[in-house]
Amino acid sequence: MDFFDDATPAWYALAILLLPAAGFCWNAFTYRTEFTRKRGHIVPLLTIGTALFCALTIFKHAVIDGDVGDTPHAASATHDAPAHDSGGADAPPAAGSLADPRWSWSSKAHGVVYRIIDTGALRIDAGITIDHLTATMLLVVTLVAFLVHLYSVSYMHGDKRFSRFFAFLQLFSFSMLGLILTDNLLLLFCFWELVGVCSYFLIGFWFEQDEPPKASMKAFMTNRFGDVGFLIGILLVYRMFGTTDLAEIYAGLQAVAEGRAALPPLFGWEAGTLLTVAGLCLFTGPMAKSAQVPLHIWLPDAMAGPTPVSALIHAATMVAAGVYMVGRIYFFFTPTALAFIAGIGTVTALVAATIGLVHNNIKKVLAYSTCSQLGYMMLSLGVGGYSAGLFHLYTHAFFKACLFLGAGSVIHAVHTEDMREMGGLKSKLPVTYRTMLIATMALGGVPFFSGAFSKEMIVEHALMWGWSHGLAHMLPAIVAIGGGGLTFFYMMRLIYLTFYGAPRDQHKFEHAHESPPAMTIPLMVLAFLSFFSVGWPMPFLGGHKLPELLAAPPALASIALGHGADHGHGGFALAFGVLVLSCLVIVFGYRLYKQTYKDRNPGPEVWVARLRPLHTTVSNLYYFDEFYRATIVRFSYATARVLALFDSKVIDAIVNGVGTVGQLIAAGFAAFDRIVVDGLVNLNGTVCHALGSRLRRLQTGNLQDYLAFAVGGMAFVTLLFLFLA
Amino acid sequence: MISTIDSSHLLSWITLSPLLGVLAILFTPREKHDVIKTLAAAFTGIPLILAGWLYFKFDQSQAGYQFFEDMSWVDAFNIRYTVGVDGLSSPLVVLTCLLMFFAVFSSWNIEKGVKGYFMLLLLLAVGINGVFVSLDFFLFYVYWELMLLPMYFLIGIWGGPRREYAAIKFFLYTLAGSVLMLVALIAMYLKSGDVPSERTFSLIALAQKGQAGLFDHGSTLFGMELRSWLFLFLFIGFAIKVPVFPFHTWLPDAHVEAPTAISVVLAGILLKLGGYGLMRVNMTILPGALWENGGPTGWATALALLGMINCVYGAFVAMAQTDFKKLVAYSSVAHMGFVLLGLAAMNPNGIAGANLQLINHGTSSAMLFLLVGVIYDRAHHREIGKFGGLASHMPMYASLAFLGIFTSLGLPGLAGFWGEALSLIGCYEVFPKITAVSTIGLIVTAAFFLMTIRKVFFGPKLPQYAGFPDLSLREWACLVPFGLFCIVLGVAPFLLTDWIRPSVEALASLFGKS
């Protein structure tokens, strides 16, 4: 029976998702027990190992057997298409067939769905979708995660928060896998932020130190910045399509592309502008997450976290989530948006590579290299190299994880991250050296290593894009080609400073020793994966290369705007040309490295002296941090202070003023009451009293007096009457 | 509107049973602290159990009022004792019962004037629940005022150094709002019928008349028509409670001076009364003031603008605070902005978001104030800058604090996210620009909370906090339920949205597109 005939894949996928969550809960709730404190790695290793097994199963059925994706378009890519030349996986969609080849298997069709919210307007039915992209991504993430778990057992051994480290690794794995599996844009955003918070806690894992808390906050804030743009993009998408379900958004845009529906203008924007704006808003998320200039500043600082974290989160998986996300909603990007993505990718690839040339911290060089490679991926997606970009994501995940874990092994041995205190470690750390060298070859794009396949595909696409769009659009291609030389140079510099030459710190050199097997085995596995590449035609893929199976979805947004598919294949000549060109560039990079470091003719110091202003700028990371500190950070603090002052000195003063005025009025009335009103009353009393005390004297008690008064009075009255009459 | 006439008097029991507790405590000798505390726990526990019953018996498919009770009270003015709950009020009743119960628990260490304290606390519970269940505007008003008095004494007697200032400020401010509400209330009553026998205070009848346009056309006063005056007066009355900028400055003072449990009640429930009042009175009785001729009116725009100001301004002011409690207080101002945004949207997403935000803020802010209380009990200060490294000293406390803080800053997967997201989604349909600006608040909120984490919990161990014990069992038992709520409502928000949906849709239907 076919694996994808019923709900079975959903249970596998759920196991992949929920096992790490369970592992997190286990470690979190039993952290006080002796078992978890000492052996906190056992349950996490089991869960992630099982998840890896499930991911392999899904990969086997979905990609190797090709069970999923049996729609006509995907089938042609999987089974009966003639073998393409090395670049042409992005077959243009056949006219009239805009059905998405990718949403081939959804758990919703088999009743596995979780209605997470329903307000009567917004309804989110969380389901799982499995296609080649998901299946491959699941495998890459679980594999690297498993190896990093294994590596951490030894690397983190003896740390007082050993079990908590594994708890966060598990939580991260859960979030990352959820991000891959979900079929809803808003839920993707949720997992997106969750991986961010895991990254936050893992960067700040050694929170007693000075650097990690700052770095973790910087990472979270930069990502929050991007996430808010992402969220606004989601709001706009929801406003346009009334849903956040990716398949429904696809269907909505498909209807527009096929002319069955129209996108009404919104806020005075036509459909084209609207789609571009929404796409760019959505892209701010990946810009922050995948460390694209100008939101790349957090990634190098994130190296303050433990090295296995750098390998898993800040090299292989989470930072690549941005690339994955762009791939997921690839159909949504208009040509303008894609050009913007290509531009950002180009700038990132170049800027980060140049910083990589001058940095002395081994992890930071790797971080900038990651940055630069992520730029390559974005560049590739932007120029239409969908499968090339995603393929580079996969190959990069392996060799970069290998490099980071190797760097961790070096740091473990010499207890420093500064390459100026290393040197000559080749003899001391043979396994680490060899594996890192293989990974360097892969990263440098040396032919036949995995990185070469993906990189050459990228270059081809960039060239074709530049060719069809005019001279100014050749920039990505130039950077992609030239960047190869830079990459090879800075990686060889890293290898040289670490492993070759004479030890620059004798004490550290003497105490260095190779890492235990729990650390070297993951290195070897990753080194093997860095060399071995599914960029070859693979017997188990039916003679296909993996990238061919990652068929790009129809460019709905472009079609909807009447652009149609962009360009076709380059053909064998182009592929060969690119290969030759890449080799030349690598040779150039190697020559430069050999001349500068091996032969010291002239040495690096001379170059630094010659290029002083440039070197200063680059060493200071192009002053991005300074710029942000002087503008956004400063502005925020100032605004906060001013508004707080306003709050207490104006608003609250008004409130208190009203109170005081009330009291004053009350005091006035009280005074009026006391002086005027009560004064009158008292005056009355006083007058009466005074009169009374005077008149009292008449009351003598003497009968003669009274008689005399009576007679006198009578006489007075009589006289009065007489007088008046 | 009414689906069931309740013969069990459930709502009356929930509302009034704490009064029995007041009586019981009254006749308990003042030295018997444990007896008094146990009685208080019992008489907030009973409503909590009844509220649980209410939750299970509540028919979530109905939009109308349930558990309806109706009795005559003051016949001369047609004032009636009418109570009932719908999807908007019943979650808040449950929340109130829950928070009052935990407020008693977190007050266990009160030593001063125990008898008076717990009697007032129980009286407060009566007032708050009374407002939520009242369907007669006069009754509503009586409960509204009833709630004020215990709060005044609780802050003024058991509060911090500036307690008297804070208590008087709170009292007068709220009273000022109440007076305006009273004016509007009487005006509505007089307008509701030509002869005294036709006039009514019933919120149901007033809603019917209001929706039929009774208040829409009236004489103008100082150039503003009756409907607008009514809306304005009622709005100010409720806005002070929310609190809406610029009526918010009583809040930080009251919070800083109030004892922990009272801060919990204040932030957790009292603020919700404002949002609830806006829905129950302003929006239900005066829909025409917000939506006219197929579009939002100036009042609706003002509401959204104020929401935006709350979000951004509140967050920025919070960022400048150095007192942990004041920071949390201002963060409440920012969070309440999302309620206003959601309500201003007047569509199902927005109103549902506002309601979710009310409930979720009720649990997350309660948790944060409890957390501040825990550390204040140990350090006897709340200066953020003076703390450091608490994650090393008190790991369990730190874990729960992270949970509370991340809920508060709207991390997806935790409760706070859904309210904010839905409010924004709803509001974006009506006021896209205002919504976009409001999202700045999300960034700033994250910034000041993360700064707090960094300063208070991260960093090296400090010797002065070395001897601090981690959470006691009582503190743990107070915090963990809220933590669970934050998680459960984060991963299963349908528990709330399904509950409120019919009522939300009914309310949203008043603001049709036509």
Interface residues (C-beta under 8 A of the other chain):
Chain A: A28 R115 I116 I117 D118 T119 G120 A121 L122 L186 F189 C190 F191 W192 E193 L194 V197 G204 F207 E208 Q209 D210 P212 P213 K214 M217 F220 M221 R224 F225 V228 L231 I232 L235 L236 Y238 R239 F267 S636 Y637 T639 A640 R641 L643 A644 D647 I651 D652 I654 V655 G659
Chain B: K169 L172 Y173 P246 H248 T249 W250 Y313 F316 V317 M319 A320 Q321 N347 P348 N349 A352 G353 G389 A391 S392 S399 F406 L411 P412 G413 F417 W418 A421 L422 L424 I425 G426 Y428 E429 P432 T435 A436 T439 I440 L442 I443 V444 A446 A447 F448 L450 M451 I453 R454 F457 F458 G459 P460 K461 V491 A492 P493 F494 T497 D498 R501 V504 E505 A508
